[in-house]
Amino acid sequence: MAEFGFNEHHQNEVVNYMRFARSKMVLRLKTIDSCFEELKDSRLVEETFTVDEVKEMLDGLQAVVRGEVEMELINTAHTNVLLLRQLFSQAEKFYLRLQSDISELENRELLEQVAEFEKTDFKTTNKINQETSKVKLAPLNEVGVSELLNKEIVRLQEENDKLKARMRTLESQAMSALDERTKAERALKDVQTVHGDQQEISSLEGTVAALRGDYERSLSANSASQKGLQENLISAKHDLLRVQEQLSLAEKELDKKFQQTAAYRNMKEILTKKNEQIKDIRKRLQRYEPNE
């Protein structure tokens, strides 16, 4: 593997992966062979077959072999992804960003070098590995395991603290939404008590009810959606104040129009004459009453 620039450690890693790939290939080939053997044993029991029977057997065999090959190709692709995942995870621990050139995967020259390596070095390495395979595996480092467990515990505690903080935030947002809903209900009751315009009040009731429903649905949403609902509530309050002002102006306008009617003027003249008569009668009475 000198052509690839690998050191001894990486060369051993490549050999291990190729050994794994070869074992998977051998197993899949055995499976395909068993498909043919099963067809021979189960179907080729007669001396002559019709064209339709042969076609049926070949179609069935094709489907089985196709399924086995497709499964192996998919499994190989997924295995390669897992291998890349290991490499990228190790690189990210040292803040490295690895890059790959997909076009090199179809480089015939490099593929031939890999095939030549498999024929030569791979066989030699197999012999060496067979001689050293009797060496017992070293036990796991208990200190390292404890350290990993401690790190995992710390990570879980941090995630738990984040979830608790998030829960407190959601509870605070929910309480704020409930307070706003209560204020809206009180404002609606005040409007119903002061004004008698049922049509406007019904419209405002529908608006406030819709806002209340939006608040109830948004209790589990984020703060951005609640801000929009608060703005809608403020707009509804402004509309309510504007309706109150319009009703007050309408009442003043009705009073002004009533004062301008002929009935109001006649009544005012009659009251004026009556007041003058009362004043005249009082003056006459004062003449006949003794002075005190």
C-alpha positions, 0 to 999 in steps of 0.5 A: 500500500505504499502507492496510497501513502498509508502508514502501518496502522492505516494499512492494517485498518484497510486490511480489516475492512477488506476482510470484513467486505470479503466475508460479507461477499462470500456469505452473499455468494453462498446465498445465491448458490443456495438459490440455484441449488434449491431450484435444482432440488425442488423444480428440476425433478422431471425430464422434460419441461414446457417453455412456460415452465422454464420461463416461470422457473427462470423468472422466479430465480431472477427475482430471488437473485435480484433481491439478494444482490440488491440487498447486498448492494444496499447493505454495502452502501450503508456499511460505507456510510457507517465507516465514514461516520466513524472517520468523521466523528474522530476528525470532529473531535480535533475540529477537522473537516474532512473532504472526499472526491467522489470522482476518485471512486471510479479511478481505474488505475487506483482500483487496479492497485487495490485489486493488486494489493488484495492479491498480494499484501492481503494474503500475507497479512492474513497469514500474519493475522492467523498467527497472532489471532490466538493472542487474548484481547486486553481487558477494557480500561476501567478508568476510561469507562468510568470517565465516559460514564461521567461525561455521559452523566454530565451531558444528561444533567445539562440536557435536563437543566435545559429542559427544565429551563424550557419548561419554566419559560413555557409556564411563564408564557402560558401564565401571561397568555391566561392573564391577557385572556382574563383582561380581554374578558373583563374588557368585554364585560365592561363594553357590554355594561356601558354600551347598548349597541349589540351588533358592535358588541357581538362583533367584538365578542367574536374577535375576542373569542377568536383571540382567546382561542388563538391564545389557548392553542398557542400555549405550547407554541413559542414566544414569537406566535404569542407576540403576534396574538398580543398585537391582535389583542391590542388592536381589538382594544383600540377598535373597542375604544374607537367604537366607544368614541363613535357612540359618544359622538353619536349621542351628542349628535342626537342631542344636538339634532333634537335641540334643533327640532320644532318640538324642542323650540316650541317646548322651550318657548312654552317653558319661557312663557311659563317662567315669566308668568310665574315671576309676574305672579310672584311680584303680585303676591309680594304686593299683598304680603306684609314685609317681614 
